[in-house]
């Protein structure tokens, strides 16, 4: 597996619940990935804002997603892919 580190703005389809966002699918390099499993979720405070990190699996790839609760944007931080 190869590691790609990035801070790329991406499109994510998510459901927003009382417990916060839950990603369902993402688009990266013009390809749609359905999220099969959420492996880990944790939060980090940044001043008066909050970042929510997700480690997810799709098609034997691992993605580290970041949701910025201040501006409601999603970023792709890391990808492990074949």
N, CA, C and O atoms as a GROMACS GRO file, in nm:
protein
  328
    1UNK      N    1   0.083  -0.119   0.000
    1UNK     CA    2   0.000   0.000   0.000
    1UNK      C    3   0.087   0.125   0.000
    1UNK      O    4   0.194   0.129   0.062
    2UNK      N    5   0.040   0.224  -0.070
    2UNK     CA    6   0.110   0.352  -0.079
    2UNK      C    7   0.039   0.457   0.006
    2UNK      O    8  -0.084   0.460   0.012
    3UNK      N    9   0.116   0.541   0.072
    3UNK     CA   10   0.060   0.650   0.151
    3UNK      C   11   0.071   0.779   0.072
    3UNK      O   12   0.178   0.813   0.020
    4UNK      N   13  -0.040   0.851   0.063
    4UNK     CA   14  -0.043   0.984   0.004
    4UNK      C   15  -0.090   1.080   0.112
    4UNK      O   16  -0.199   1.062   0.167
    5UNK      N   17  -0.009   1.180   0.144
    5UNK     CA   18  -0.047   1.283   0.239
    5UNK      C   19  -0.089   1.407   0.161
    5UNK      O   20  -0.018   1.451   0.071
    6UNK      N   21  -0.204   1.462   0.196
    6UNK     CA   22  -0.258   1.576   0.124
    6UNK      C   23  -0.344   1.658   0.219
    6UNK      O   24  -0.368   1.616   0.332
    7UNK      N   25  -0.388   1.771   0.176
    7UNK     CA   26  -0.485   1.850   0.251
    7UNK      C   27  -0.588   1.900   0.149
    7UNK      O   28  -0.622   2.018   0.145
    8UNK      N   29  -0.634   1.807   0.068
    8UNK     CA   30  -0.718   1.838  -0.046
    8UNK      C   31  -0.864   1.856  -0.003
    8UNK      O   32  -0.918   1.775   0.073
    9UNK      N   33  -0.926   1.961  -0.053
    9UNK     CA   34  -1.069   1.983  -0.031
    9UNK      C   35  -1.144   1.882  -0.117
    9UNK      O   36  -1.119   1.871  -0.237
   10UNK      N   37  -1.238   1.807  -0.055
   10UNK     CA   38  -1.310   1.703  -0.129
   10UNK      C   39  -1.461   1.717  -0.106
   10UNK      O   40  -1.506   1.788  -0.016
   11UNK      N   41  -1.535   1.646  -0.189
   11UNK     CA   42  -1.680   1.638  -0.174
   11UNK      C   43  -1.712   1.511  -0.096
   11UNK      O   44  -1.659   1.404  -0.125
   12UNK      N   45  -1.801   1.525   0.003
   12UNK     CA   46  -1.843   1.411   0.085
   12UNK      C   47  -1.994   1.413   0.097
   12UNK      O   48  -2.054   1.518   0.119
   13UNK      N   49  -2.055   1.298   0.082
   13UNK     CA   50  -2.196   1.282   0.113
   13UNK      C   51  -2.202   1.230   0.256
   13UNK      O   52  -2.143   1.128   0.289
   14UNK      N   53  -2.274   1.304   0.341
   14UNK     CA   54  -2.279   1.267   0.482
   14UNK      C   55  -2.419   1.284   0.538
   14UNK      O   56  -2.501   1.359   0.485
   15UNK      N   57  -2.444   1.212   0.645
   15UNK     CA   58  -2.567   1.226   0.722
   15UNK      C   59  -2.530   1.299   0.850
   15UNK      O   60  -2.430   1.266   0.914
   16UNK      N   61  -2.609   1.399   0.886
   16UNK     CA   62  -2.583   1.472   1.009
   16UNK      C   63  -2.685   1.430   1.114
   16UNK      O   64  -2.805   1.448   1.096
   17UNK      N   65  -2.635   1.374   1.224
   17UNK     CA   66  -2.719   1.325   1.332
   17UNK      C   67  -2.695   1.408   1.458
   17UNK      O   68  -2.614   1.501   1.457
   18UNK      N   69  -2.764   1.373   1.564
   18UNK     CA   70  -2.740   1.441   1.693
   18UNK      C   71  -2.596   1.423   1.740
   18UNK      O   72  -2.542   1.508   1.810
   19UNK      N   73  -2.536   1.312   1.701
   19UNK     CA   74  -2.398   1.282   1.742
   19UNK      C   75  -2.294   1.342   1.649
   19UNK      O   76  -2.174   1.325   1.672
   20UNK      N   77  -2.337   1.413   1.546
   20UNK     CA   78  -2.244   1.475   1.453
   20UNK      C   79  -2.252   1.413   1.315
   20UNK      O   80  -2.341   1.332   1.288
   21UNK      N   81  -2.159   1.450   1.226
   21UNK     CA   82  -2.162   1.400   1.088
   21UNK      C   83  -2.118   1.255   1.078
   21UNK      O   84  -2.035   1.207   1.156
   22UNK      N   85  -2.176   1.186   0.980
   22UNK     CA   86  -2.135   1.048   0.950
   22UNK      C   87  -2.118   1.039   0.798
   22UNK      O   88  -2.218   1.042   0.725
   23UNK      N   89  -1.993   1.028   0.749
   23UNK     CA   90  -1.971   1.023   0.604
   23UNK      C   91  -2.023   0.893   0.543
   23UNK      O   92  -2.010   0.785   0.600
   24UNK      N   93  -2.084   0.907   0.424
   24UNK     CA   94  -2.140   0.793   0.352
   24UNK      C   95  -2.058   0.762   0.226
   24UNK      O   96  -2.037   0.646   0.192
   25UNK      N   97  -2.013   0.867   0.157
   25UNK     CA   98  -1.935   0.849   0.034
   25UNK      C   99  -1.847   0.972   0.014
   25UNK      O  100  -1.873   1.079   0.069
   26UNK      N  101  -1.741   0.954  -0.066
   26UNK     CA  102  -1.652   1.066  -0.098
   26UNK      C  103  -1.612   1.059  -0.243
   26UNK      O  104  -1.618   0.954  -0.307
   27UNK      N  105  -1.570   1.173  -0.294
   27UNK     CA  106  -1.522   1.181  -0.433
   27UNK      C  107  -1.377   1.228  -0.428
   27UNK      O  108  -1.346   1.333  -0.373
   28UNK      N  109  -1.289   1.147  -0.488
   28UNK     CA  110  -1.147   1.180  -0.491
   28UNK      C  111  -1.091   1.139  -0.627
   28UNK      O  112  -1.113   1.027  -0.673
   29UNK      N  113  -1.020   1.229  -0.691
   29UNK     CA  114  -0.963   1.207  -0.824
   29UNK      C  115  -1.070   1.160  -0.923
   29UNK      O  116  -1.050   1.067  -1.001
   30UNK      N  117  -1.185   1.229  -0.919
   30UNK     CA  118  -1.298   1.204  -1.009
   30UNK      C  119  -1.360   1.066  -0.993
   30UNK      O  120  -1.431   1.020  -1.082
   31UNK      N  121  -1.333   0.998  -0.881
   31UNK     CA  122  -1.390   0.867  -0.856
   31UNK      C  123  -1.469   0.871  -0.726
   31UNK      O  124  -1.426   0.931  -0.627
   32UNK      N  125  -1.585   0.806  -0.725
   32UNK     CA  126  -1.670   0.801  -0.607
   32UNK      C  127  -1.638   0.675  -0.527
   32UNK      O  128  -1.629   0.565  -0.583
   33UNK      N  129  -1.622   0.692  -0.397
   33UNK     CA  130  -1.596   0.580  -0.306
   33UNK      C  131  -1.708   0.574  -0.203
   33UNK      O  132  -1.731   0.670  -0.130
   34UNK      N  133  -1.777   0.461  -0.198
   34UNK     CA  134  -1.878   0.438  -0.095
   34UNK      C  135  -1.804   0.392   0.030
   34UNK      O  136  -1.724   0.298   0.025
   35UNK      N  137  -1.830   0.456   0.141
   35UNK     CA  138  -1.760   0.422   0.266
   35UNK      C  139  -1.822   0.294   0.322
   35UNK      O  140  -1.941   0.290   0.354
   36UNK      N  141  -1.740   0.192   0.334
   36UNK     CA  142  -1.786   0.063   0.382
   36UNK      C  143  -1.778   0.051   0.534
   36UNK      O  144  -1.859  -0.019   0.595
   37UNK      N  145  -1.681   0.121   0.593
   37UNK     CA  146  -1.664   0.110   0.738
   37UNK      C  147  -1.598   0.238   0.791
   37UNK      O  148  -1.504   0.290   0.732
   38UNK      N  149  -1.649   0.286   0.903
   38UNK     CA  150  -1.583   0.394   0.976
   38UNK      C  151  -1.502   0.327   1.087
   38UNK      O  152  -1.558   0.265   1.177
   39UNK      N  153  -1.370   0.339   1.078
   39UNK     CA  154  -1.281   0.269   1.170
   39UNK      C  155  -1.255   0.346   1.298
   39UNK      O  156  -1.238   0.286   1.404
   40UNK      N  157  -1.252   0.479   1.289
   40UNK     CA  158  -1.216   0.562   1.404
   40UNK      C  159  -1.272   0.702   1.383
   40UNK      O  160  -1.273   0.754   1.272
   41UNK      N  161  -1.318   0.763   1.493
   41UNK     CA  162  -1.366   0.901   1.491
   41UNK      C  163  -1.309   0.970   1.614
   41UNK      O  164  -1.317   0.916   1.724
   42UNK      N  165  -1.251   1.090   1.595
   42UNK     CA  166  -1.209   1.169   1.709
   42UNK      C  167  -1.217   1.317   1.675
   42UNK      O  168  -1.218   1.355   1.558
   43UNK      N  169  -1.224   1.399   1.778
   43UNK     CA  170  -1.240   1.544   1.761
   43UNK      C  171  -1.118   1.617   1.814
   43UNK      O  172  -1.047   1.569   1.903
   44UNK      N  173  -1.096   1.736   1.758
   44UNK     CA  174  -0.986   1.822   1.800
   44UNK      C  175  -1.037   1.965   1.802
   44UNK      O  176  -1.096   2.011   1.705
   45UNK      N  177  -1.016   2.034   1.912
   45UNK     CA  178  -1.055   2.175   1.924
   45UNK      C  179  -0.948   2.264   1.861
   45UNK      O  180  -0.829   2.240   1.878
   46UNK      N  181  -0.992   2.366   1.789
   46UNK     CA  182  -0.901   2.462   1.728
   46UNK      C  183  -0.954   2.602   1.759
   46UNK      O  184  -1.040   2.652   1.687
   47UNK      N  185  -0.903   2.664   1.863
   47UNK     CA  186  -0.954   2.795   1.903
   47UNK      C  187  -1.099   2.781   1.943
   47UNK      O  188  -1.131   2.708   2.037
   48UNK      N  189  -1.188   2.850   1.874
   48UNK     CA  190  -1.330   2.837   1.904
   48UNK      C  191  -1.400   2.744   1.805
   48UNK      O  192  -1.523   2.743   1.798
   49UNK      N  193  -1.324   2.667   1.730
   49UNK     CA  194  -1.381   2.574   1.634
   49UNK      C  195  -1.354   2.430   1.671
   49UNK      O  196  -1.297   2.400   1.776
   50UNK      N  197  -1.397   2.339   1.582
   50UNK     CA  198  -1.380   2.197   1.606
   50UNK      C  199  -1.355   2.126   1.474
   50UNK      O  200  -1.420   2.155   1.374
   51UNK      N  201  -1.260   2.033   1.474
   51UNK     CA  202  -1.234   1.945   1.361
   51UNK      C  203  -1.273   1.804   1.403
   51UNK      O  204  -1.243   1.760   1.514
   52UNK      N  205  -1.341   1.732   1.313
   52UNK     CA  206  -1.378   1.594   1.339
   52UNK      C  207  -1.304   1.506   1.238
   52UNK      O  208  -1.318   1.524   1.117
   53UNK      N  209  -1.224   1.413   1.288
   53UNK     CA  210  -1.142   1.325   1.205
   53UNK      C  211  -1.209   1.188   1.192
   53UNK      O  212  -1.264   1.135   1.288
   54UNK      N  213  -1.204   1.134   1.071
   54UNK     CA  214  -1.260   1.002   1.043
   54UNK      C  215  -1.156   0.918   0.970
   54UNK      O  216  -1.094   0.964   0.874
   55UNK      N  217  -1.137   0.797   1.017
   55UNK     CA  218  -1.059   0.698   0.943
   55UNK      C  219  -1.161   0.602   0.884
   55UNK      O  220  -1.234   0.536   0.958
   56UNK      N  221  -1.166   0.594   0.750
   56UNK     CA  222  -1.268   0.513   0.684
   56UNK      C  223  -1.206   0.418   0.582
   56UNK      O  224  -1.093   0.438   0.537
   57UNK      N  225  -1.282   0.314   0.548
   57UNK     CA  226  -1.239   0.214   0.451
   57UNK      C  227  -1.335   0.211   0.334
   57UNK      O  228  -1.457   0.216   0.351
   58UNK      N  229  -1.278   0.202   0.212
   58UNK     CA  230  -1.358   0.186   0.091
   58UNK      C  231  -1.273   0.116  -0.015
   58UNK      O  232  -1.162   0.162  -0.046
   59UNK      N  233  -1.323   0.007  -0.069
   59UNK     CA  234  -1.257  -0.065  -0.178
   59UNK      C  235  -1.110  -0.094  -0.148
   59UNK      O  236  -1.023  -0.068  -0.232
   60UNK      N  237  -1.081  -0.146  -0.031
   60UNK     CA  238  -0.945  -0.179   0.014
   60UNK      C  239  -0.854  -0.057   0.023
   60UNK      O  240  -0.731  -0.072   0.023
   61UNK      N  241  -0.911   0.062   0.032
   61UNK     CA  242  -0.837   0.186   0.053
   61UNK      C  243  -0.874   0.241   0.190
   61UNK      O  244  -0.986   0.221   0.238
   62UNK      N  245  -0.780   0.310   0.253
   62UNK     CA  246  -0.805   0.373   0.382
   62UNK      C  247  -0.790   0.524   0.364
   62UNK      O  248  -0.689   0.571   0.310
   63UNK      N  249  -0.888   0.599   0.410
   63UNK     CA  250  -0.890   0.744   0.396
   63UNK      C  251  -0.898   0.808   0.534
   63UNK      O  252  -0.970   0.760   0.621
   64UNK      N  253  -0.825   0.916   0.552
   64UNK     CA  254  -0.837   0.997   0.673
   64UNK      C  255  -0.904   1.128   0.631
   64UNK      O  256  -0.844   1.211   0.562
   65UNK      N  257  -1.028   1.145   0.674
   65UNK     CA  258  -1.108   1.262   0.639
   65UNK      C  259  -1.114   1.357   0.757
   65UNK      O  260  -1.109   1.314   0.873
   66UNK      N  261  -1.125   1.485   0.727
   66UNK     CA  262  -1.139   1.587   0.832
   66UNK      C  263  -1.259   1.674   0.797
   66UNK      O  264  -1.269   1.728   0.687
   67UNK      N  265  -1.351   1.686   0.893
   67UNK     CA  266  -1.466   1.774   0.877
   67UNK      C  267  -1.443   1.897   0.964
   67UNK      O  268  -1.427   1.886   1.085
   68UNK      N  269  -1.442   2.015   0.901
   68UNK     CA  270  -1.424   2.141   0.972
   68UNK      C  271  -1.563   2.195   1.007
   68UNK      O  272  -1.636   2.241   0.920
   69UNK      N  273  -1.598   2.188   1.135
   69UNK     CA  274  -1.732   2.229   1.180
   69UNK      C  275  -1.754   2.380   1.166
   69UNK      O  276  -1.869   2.424   1.165
   70UNK      N  277  -1.648   2.460   1.157
   70UNK     CA  278  -1.663   2.605   1.141
   70UNK      C  279  -1.714   2.643   1.002
   70UNK      O  280  -1.805   2.725   0.989
   71UNK      N  281  -1.654   2.582   0.898
   71UNK     CA  282  -1.693   2.621   0.762
   71UNK      C  283  -1.766   2.509   0.687
   71UNK      O  284  -1.798   2.524   0.568
   72UNK      N  285  -1.793   2.397   0.757
   72UNK     CA  286  -1.867   2.283   0.701
   72UNK      C  287  -1.802   2.224   0.576
   72UNK      O  288  -1.871   2.179   0.485
   73UNK      N  289  -1.668   2.224   0.573
   73UNK     CA  290  -1.594   2.169   0.459
   73UNK      C  291  -1.522   2.041   0.501
   73UNK      O  292  -1.485   2.021   0.617
   74UNK      N  293  -1.504   1.955   0.403
   74UNK     CA  294  -1.434   1.829   0.422
   74UNK      C  295  -1.298   1.834   0.352
   74UNK      O  296  -1.286   1.887   0.241
   75UNK      N  297  -1.198   1.777   0.417
   75UNK     CA  298  -1.063   1.768   0.360
   75UNK      C  299  -1.017   1.622   0.367
   75UNK      O  300  -1.051   1.549   0.460
   76UNK      N  301  -0.941   1.584   0.269
   76UNK     CA  302  -0.876   1.454   0.268
   76UNK      C  303  -0.733   1.476   0.317
   76UNK      O  304  -0.657   1.550   0.254
   77UNK      N  305  -0.698   1.413   0.428
   77UNK     CA  306  -0.565   1.434   0.486
   77UNK      C  307  -0.466   1.325   0.445
   77UNK      O  308  -0.350   1.354   0.417
   78UNK      N  309  -0.512   1.200   0.442
   78UNK     CA  310  -0.423   1.088   0.405
   78UNK      C  311  -0.503   0.980   0.331
   78UNK      O  312  -0.622   0.962   0.352
   79UNK      N  313  -0.432   0.910   0.243
   79UNK     CA  314  -0.489   0.796   0.172
   79UNK      C  315  -0.386   0.685   0.170
   79UNK      O  316  -0.269   0.707   0.135
   80UNK      N  317  -0.428   0.566   0.207
   80UNK     CA  318  -0.348   0.445   0.187
   80UNK      C  319  -0.420   0.365   0.078
   80UNK      O  320  -0.532   0.319   0.099
   81UNK      N  321  -0.356   0.350  -0.036
   81UNK     CA  322  -0.424   0.279  -0.146
   81UNK      C  323  -0.330   0.183  -0.214
   81UNK      O  324  -0.208   0.192  -0.204
   82UNK      N  325  -0.393   0.089  -0.285
   82UNK     CA  326  -0.317  -0.014  -0.357
   82UNK      C  327  -0.271   0.039  -0.492
   82UNK      O  328  -0.205  -0.033  -0.568
   0.00000   0.00000   0.00000
